[in-house]
Amino acid sequence: MADVVDAANDLVAAVVQNRIASVDLKPEAEATGMCLNECGASLPAGRRWCDDQCRDDWQKARDRGLL
């Protein structure tokens, strides 16, 4: 019986590894030096939004299909 369980565990591990490998880790939006929400704030390199409110507003607009 242990062989069947071991085989099932191996199969599950392979499926999980395949799913993990298929995940796209690229950010959904690239930093541009300006707040991605429409406030127009200038930002340091690597930042996408000026604050939590702009980030949340941007995500809501994206979820509604406006972006």
C-alpha positions as CSV (number, residue, x, y, z in Angstrom):
1,M,0.0,0.0,0.0
2,A,2.9,2.4,0.7
3,D,4.0,2.2,-3.0
4,V,0.6,3.5,-4.1
5,V,0.8,6.4,-1.6
6,D,4.4,7.2,-2.6
7,A,3.4,7.2,-6.2
8,A,0.4,9.5,-5.5
9,N,2.7,11.8,-3.4
10,D,5.2,11.9,-6.3
11,L,2.5,12.8,-8.8
12,V,1.1,15.6,-6.6
13,A,4.6,17.0,-6.0
14,A,5.2,17.0,-9.8
15,V,1.9,18.7,-10.5
16,V,2.6,21.4,-7.8
17,Q,6.1,22.0,-9.2
18,N,4.7,22.3,-12.7
19,R,2.1,24.9,-11.5
20,I,4.8,26.8,-9.6
21,A,7.0,26.9,-12.7
22,S,4.1,28.2,-14.9
23,V,3.4,31.2,-12.7
24,D,4.4,34.5,-14.2
25,L,6.2,36.5,-11.6
26,K,6.4,39.7,-13.7
27,P,4.7,42.6,-12.1
28,E,1.3,43.4,-13.5
29,A,2.5,47.0,-14.1
30,E,5.9,48.4,-14.7
31,A,7.3,51.4,-12.8
32,T,7.5,54.5,-15.0
33,G,8.8,57.1,-12.6
34,M,5.3,58.5,-12.3
35,C,2.4,57.3,-10.1
36,L,0.4,54.8,-12.3
37,N,-2.8,56.2,-10.9
38,E,-3.7,59.4,-12.5
39,C,-2.4,61.8,-9.8
40,G,0.8,62.4,-11.7
41,A,3.2,62.3,-8.8
42,S,6.9,61.9,-9.6
43,L,8.3,58.8,-7.9
44,P,11.7,57.3,-7.2
45,A,12.9,54.4,-9.3
46,G,11.1,51.2,-8.8
47,R,7.9,52.6,-7.2
48,R,4.6,52.3,-9.0
49,W,2.3,54.3,-6.8
50,C,2.7,57.3,-4.5
51,D,0.7,55.8,-1.7
52,D,-1.8,53.0,-0.7
53,Q,-4.8,55.0,-1.8
54,C,-3.5,55.5,-5.4
55,R,-2.5,51.8,-5.5
56,D,-6.0,50.7,-4.4
57,D,-7.7,53.1,-6.8
58,W,-5.6,51.8,-9.7
59,Q,-6.3,48.1,-8.8
60,K,-10.1,48.9,-8.6
61,A,-10.0,50.5,-12.0
62,R,-8.0,47.5,-13.4
63,D,-10.5,45.1,-11.9
64,R,-13.4,46.9,-13.5
65,G,-11.6,46.7,-16.9
66,L,-10.9,50.4,-17.1
67,L,-7.2,49.9,-17.6
